[in-house]
């Protein structure tokens, strides 16, 4: 794109030109591409919410700073509002934590030069390489115009689950491309990491990186949020601790008026989203059953309980598990899996049934419980009886077994233990 007298355009406009947003739909999901041309000398910035304890919505941050573009940035603890991993703002180290999961770091300098650092990299190392800002996100998707190996994708535990997403990318020209993905609704299932990468490859980016997504994903252009909120059925915009943004200084009354107009448009846009959400969340009942419907491939149904704007608990109803998550205390209260495994705050339940479970090999037992083993054809049981009742006690890799003979005789209780993966011989108890 050619610019004539671009300096005059910049001086007499309220927002940077060369910022475009378009909408697309694929795999039952709406997505948005925001492109920022760098021919105007645009510089990406990294800023913080106005409240470190509660965070700030992207739209509020954008209006407060008169930004042209604003998007959420790093991952964070949802209840404590603390940034995760390494975070640097304008050469100032805000956090330098080692994460317990594979979380990569996106860094950039004042010339819009970006670099992805591997997990466990220190903030000092990043500063020493000349980068002035950094956030911890999830994984890089693309480098040198090609998708990264599957081993990198596997570092992100949800890479195969369709999710709302926020993907940051850059072309070889220096232009910035932002992919924002809707999801977790009846109308939008979200993208997997590979699906997001395919969209970004179509945009011909040289690299792409996964920022915080889910309900945190927010892209605001000229005061209006382009994607849909999902918290509180789309009625609440999530507060987050930090943002990426581009900003043009406000010069003159006309520019201030245009920024105010952008804020007004943003408020109208939010009202329209609220009305749309109210229509979309009409529940469907059929003979007393609540039907939680979603597009094909959507597998994250559940029921959330809110108190005002505070999310309390969520009942996850998925094919792979049923669970109750406590947001206030950041913990899973219980979890039930299809194989019968039941976990609670007190631990994982063992195998206790209305009748003892019959087995043929005492070495095959790995869960607390009572088991029935007959001597005929049985393995690794005490000799001298036709049947034994085995009480099994498991602690990590160690175990204790006590065998009670079924037939009354002089043979008493037997016991053995396992340490280091090896069982001892049976002895008198």
C-alpha positions in Angstrom: 0.0 0.0 0.0 1.3 3.4 -1.0 1.0 6.4 1.3 1.2 10.0 0.0 2.1 12.7 2.6 1.9 10.0 5.3 3.3 12.3 8.0 0.4 14.7 7.5 -2.1 11.8 7.6 -0.7 10.7 10.9 -0.7 14.2 12.4 -4.3 14.8 11.4 -5.9 11.5 12.3 -6.9 10.1 15.6 -6.0 6.5 14.9 -3.3 4.8 12.9 -4.5 3.9 9.4 -3.4 0.7 7.9 -5.3 -1.3 10.5 -7.9 -3.7 9.1 -10.1 -6.3 10.6 -12.1 -9.0 8.7 -14.2 -11.9 9.8 -14.2 -15.5 8.6 -15.7 -18.8 9.4 -14.3 -22.3 9.3 -14.9 -25.6 11.1 -18.1 -24.2 12.7 -16.1 -21.3 14.2 -16.0 -17.6 13.6 -12.6 -16.0 13.6 -11.2 -12.5 13.1 -8.0 -11.4 11.3 -6.6 -8.0 12.4 -3.7 -6.8 10.3 -1.4 -3.9 11.4 0.7 -2.4 8.6 4.1 -1.1 9.8 4.6 1.4 7.0 3.5 4.2 9.4 6.2 3.3 11.9 3.8 1.5 14.3 5.5 0.3 17.5 3.9 -2.4 19.6 3.7 -1.7 23.3 3.2 -3.7 26.4 1.0 -2.3 29.2 -0.6 -3.2 32.5 -4.1 -3.1 33.9 -5.1 -0.2 36.1 -5.7 -2.5 39.0 -3.1 -5.2 39.8 -5.5 -7.1 42.1 -8.6 -7.3 39.8 -7.2 -6.6 36.3 -8.9 -4.7 33.6 -10.9 -5.4 30.5 -9.3 -4.9 27.1 -12.0 -2.4 26.1 -11.4 -0.3 29.3 -7.7 -0.3 28.7 -8.1 0.7 25.1 -10.4 3.6 25.9 -8.3 4.8 28.9 -5.2 5.0 26.7 -6.8 6.0 23.3 -5.4 2.9 21.6 -5.9 2.0 18.0 -5.5 -1.7 18.7 -5.5 -3.6 22.0 -5.3 -7.3 22.8 -4.8 -9.5 25.8 -1.2 -10.7 26.3 0.3 -13.2 28.8 -1.1 -16.1 30.8 -2.0 -15.6 34.4 -3.4 -17.1 37.6 -7.2 -16.7 37.2 -8.0 -16.1 40.9 -4.9 -14.2 42.1 -4.5 -12.1 38.9 -0.7 -12.8 38.9 1.2 -13.1 35.7 2.8 -16.5 35.1 6.4 -17.2 34.1 8.6 -14.4 32.8 7.1 -10.9 32.2 9.0 -7.7 31.2 7.4 -4.3 30.6 9.7 -1.6 29.1 12.9 -3.3 30.4 11.3 -3.7 33.9 11.1 -7.3 35.1 7.7 -7.9 36.6 8.0 -11.6 37.2 10.7 -14.2 36.6 9.1 -17.5 37.6 10.0 -20.9 36.3 6.7 -22.5 35.3 6.0 -26.2 36.0 4.7 -26.7 32.5 6.2 -26.1 29.0 5.3 -22.4 28.6 7.2 -20.5 26.0 8.1 -16.8 26.1 7.4 -14.2 23.4 9.8 -11.2 23.5 10.1 -8.1 21.4 12.0 -4.8 21.2 11.3 -1.2 20.2 11.8 -2.1 16.6 9.1 -4.7 16.5 11.7 -7.5 16.3 10.2 -10.6 17.9 11.8 -13.8 19.3 10.4 -16.9 21.0 12.4 -18.1 24.0 12.2 -21.7 25.3 10.7 -22.4 28.8 13.0 -21.9 31.8 14.7 -18.9 30.1 15.4 -16.2 32.6 14.3 -12.6 32.3 17.9 -11.4 32.6 18.9 -13.5 29.6 16.1 -11.9 27.5 17.1 -8.4 28.5 20.8 -9.1 27.7 19.8 -10.1 24.2 18.3 -6.6 23.7 14.6 -7.4 24.1 12.6 -4.8 26.1 9.3 -6.6 26.6 8.3 -10.2 27.2 5.2 -12.3 28.1 4.8 -16.0 28.9 2.2 -17.7 26.7 1.7 -21.2 25.5 3.5 -22.4 22.4 4.9 -21.1 19.1 3.0 -22.5 16.1 5.0 -21.3 13.1 8.6 -20.3 12.5 10.3 -19.4 9.2 6.9 -19.7 7.5 6.4 -23.4 8.5 4.6 -25.2 11.2 6.8 -26.4 14.0 7.2 -30.1 14.8 4.5 -32.0 16.6 6.7 -32.3 19.7 6.4 -28.6 20.2 2.6 -28.7 19.8 2.5 -31.6 22.4 4.1 -29.2 24.9 0.6 -27.6 25.1 -1.7 -30.0 26.8 -4.8 -28.6 25.1 -3.4 -28.4 21.6 -5.9 -30.9 20.2 -9.0 -29.4 22.0 -11.0 -26.7 20.1 -10.7 -23.5 22.1 -11.2 -19.8 21.8 -7.7 -18.5 20.9 -5.5 -15.5 20.5 -2.6 -16.0 18.1 0.0 -13.3 17.5 2.0 -13.4 14.2 4.2 -11.4 11.9 5.0 -11.4 8.2 8.4 -11.0 6.7 7.4 -7.4 5.8 7.1 -6.7 9.5 3.3 -6.4 9.4 1.6 -7.8 12.5 -1.3 -10.3 12.1 -3.6 -11.2 15.0 -5.9 -14.2 14.8 -8.7 -14.1 17.4 -11.0 -17.1 17.6 -14.5 -17.5 19.1 -15.4 -20.7 20.9 -17.1 -22.6 23.7 -20.5 -21.6 22.6 -23.4 -23.4 20.8 -22.4 -21.5 17.6 -18.6 -21.6 17.8 -16.5 -24.6 18.9 -13.1 -23.0 18.6 -9.9 -24.0 16.9 -7.2 -26.6 17.7 -3.6 -25.4 17.6 -3.2 -27.0 14.2 -6.3 -25.3 12.8 -5.1 -21.9 14.1 -1.7 -22.5 12.4 -3.4 -23.3 9.1 -5.3 -20.0 9.2 -2.1 -18.1 10.0 -0.2 -19.9 7.2 -2.9 -18.7 4.8 -2.1 -15.2 6.0 1.5 -15.8 5.0 3.0 -15.1 8.4 6.6 -15.9 9.1 6.0 -16.8 12.7 3.0 -17.3 15.0 2.7 -17.6 18.8 -0.2 -18.7 21.1 -1.1 -16.0 23.7 -3.6 -16.6 26.4 -7.0 -17.6 24.9 -10.3 -18.9 26.2 -12.4 -16.3 27.8 -9.3 -14.0 28.0 -9.1 -13.5 24.3 -10.0 -9.9 23.5 -9.1 -7.8 20.4 -10.3 -4.1 20.5 -9.9 -2.0 17.3 -10.6 1.7 17.5 -12.6 1.3 20.7 -14.8 -1.7 19.7 -14.2 -5.3 20.6 -14.2 -7.4 17.5 -14.7 -10.9 19.0 -17.4 -12.2 21.3 -17.1 -12.6 25.1 -17.9 -16.0 26.6 -17.9 -15.3 30.3 -21.3 -15.1 32.0 -23.0 -16.2 28.7 -21.3 -13.4 26.8 -22.5 -10.7 29.2 -19.1 -10.1 30.9 -15.8 -9.1 29.4 -13.0 -10.8 31.3 -10.4 -8.7 33.3 -6.8 -9.6 32.6 -3.5 -8.2 34.0 -1.6 -7.1 30.8 -2.0 -6.1 27.2 -0.3 -5.6 23.8 -1.3 -2.4 22.1 -0.5 0.3 19.5 -1.3 3.9 20.3 -1.1 7.2 18.5 -0.7 10.3 20.6 -3.9 12.4 20.7 -3.1 15.8 19.1 -5.8 18.4 19.0 -9.5 18.6 19.7 -10.6 16.8 16.6 -8.5 13.7 17.5 -9.9 13.7 21.0 -13.4 13.9 19.6 -12.7 10.9 17.3 -11.4 8.9 20.3 -14.5 9.7 22.2 -16.5 8.6 19.2 -14.6 5.3 19.2 -15.4 4.8 22.9 -19.1 5.4 22.1 -19.0 2.9 19.3 -17.4 0.4 21.7 -20.2 0.8 24.2 -22.8 0.4 21.5 -21.0 -2.7 20.2 -21.0 -4.2 23.8 -24.7 -3.6 24.1 -25.4 -5.4 20.8 -23.2 -8.3 22.0 -25.2 -8.5 25.2 -28.5 -8.6 23.3 -27.1 -11.3 21.0 -25.9 -13.3 24.0 -29.3 -13.1 25.7 -30.9 -14.5 22.6 -28.4 -17.3 22.2 -28.6 -18.5 25.8 -32.2 -19.5 25.6 -32.2 -23.0 27.1 -33.9 -25.9 25.4 -35.8 -28.4 27.6 -37.2 -31.8 26.7 -39.2 -33.7 29.3 -37.1 -32.4 32.1 -33.7 -32.8 30.5 -31.5 -29.8 29.8 -29.9 -30.2 26.3 -26.4 -28.7 26.1 -25.9 -28.4 22.4 -22.9 -27.5 20.4 -21.5 -27.7 16.9 -20.0 -31.0 15.7 -16.7 -31.7 17.5 -17.5 -29.5 20.5 -16.8 -31.5 23.7 -16.5 -29.0 26.5 -20.1 -28.7 27.7 -20.8 -28.0 31.4 -22.7 -26.0 33.9 -21.3 -22.9 35.6 -22.5 -21.2 38.8 -21.9 -17.5 39.1 -22.4 -15.0 42.0 -22.7 -11.6 40.3 -19.6 -11.3 38.2 -17.7 -14.0 40.2 -17.5 -17.5 38.7 -17.8 -19.9 41.6 -17.9 -23.5 40.4 -18.2 -25.4 37.1 -19.5 -28.9 36.4 -17.7 -30.3 33.4 -19.7 -32.8 31.4 -17.2 -34.3 28.9 -16.8 -37.6 27.1 -13.5 -38.2 28.8 -14.5 -37.2 32.4 -17.1 -35.6 34.6 -15.7 -33.2 37.2 -16.5 -30.3 39.5 -14.0 -27.4 39.5 -13.9 -24.9 42.4 -12.7 -21.5 41.0 -12.6 -19.8 44.3 -10.0 -22.2 45.7 -8.5 -23.2 42.3 -9.0 -26.9 42.7 -10.9 -29.9 41.3 -13.4 -31.2 43.9 -14.1 -34.5 42.2 -13.5 -36.2 38.9 -15.0 -39.4 37.4 -13.5 -41.1 34.4 -15.1 -43.7 32.0 -12.9 -46.5 33.3 -14.5 -46.1 36.8 -11.6 -44.1 38.4 -13.1 -41.7 41.0 -10.9 -38.9 42.5 -11.8 -36.4 45.2 -10.0 -34.0 47.4 -9.2 -36.9 49.7 -7.5 -38.9 46.9 -8.4 -41.5 44.3 -10.8 -44.2 45.5 -9.6 -47.9 45.4 -11.5 -50.9 44.2 -14.2 -51.5 46.8 -17.3 -53.3 45.5 -20.4 -55.0 47.0 -18.6 -58.3 46.3 -14.9 -59.0 46.2 -13.4 -58.9 42.8 -12.1 -62.3 41.6 -8.6 -62.4 40.2 -6.0 -65.1 39.2 -2.8 -63.2 39.8 -2.0 -61.3 43.1 0.7 -59.4 41.3 -1.9 -57.8 39.0 -3.4 -55.8 41.9 -2.5 -52.1 42.0 -5.3 -50.4 43.9 -6.5 -50.6 47.5 -9.2 -53.1 47.9 -10.3 -56.7 48.8 -9.8 -59.4 46.2 -10.7 -63.1 45.9 -8.1 -65.5 44.5 -8.6 -69.2 44.0 -5.6 -71.5 44.2 -6.3 -73.5 41.0 -4.5 -71.8 38.2 -3.7 -68.8 40.5 -0.3 -67.1 40.5 1.7 -65.4 43.2 -0.5 -66.5 46.1 0.5 -68.4 49.3 0.6 -72.2 49.0 -1.5 -74.7 50.9 -5.1 -73.4 50.4 -7.6 -73.5 47.6 -8.7 -69.9 48.0 -7.4 -66.7 49.6 -8.9 -63.3 50.5 -6.3 -60.7 49.7 -6.3 -57.2 51.4 -4.2 -54.9 49.3 -2.8 -51.5 50.5 -1.1 -49.3 47.9 1.1 -46.2 48.5 2.7 -44.8 45.3 4.9 -47.7 44.1 5.0 -49.5 47.4 2.4 -52.0 48.5 1.4 -54.5 51.3 -0.8 -57.6 50.9 -2.3 -59.7 53.7 -3.8 -63.0 52.7 -6.6 -64.7 54.7 -7.2 -68.5 54.0 -10.8 -69.3 53.0 -10.8 -72.8 54.6 -10.3 -73.1 58.4 -7.0 -74.8 59.1 -3.8 -74.4 61.0 -2.6 -72.2 58.2 -2.9 -68.6 59.4 -2.6 -65.2 57.8 0.2 -64.5 55.3 1.7 -61.2 54.3 4.2 -59.8 51.8 5.3 -56.3 50.7 6.6 -54.6 47.6 9.4 -52.1 47.5 11.3 -50.8 44.5 8.9 -52.7 42.2 9.7 -56.2 43.7 7.5 -58.4 45.9 9.0 -60.3 48.8 8.0 -63.9 49.6 4.9 -64.7 51.6 5.6 -65.1 55.3 3.4 -65.7 58.4 1.6 -62.6 59.5 
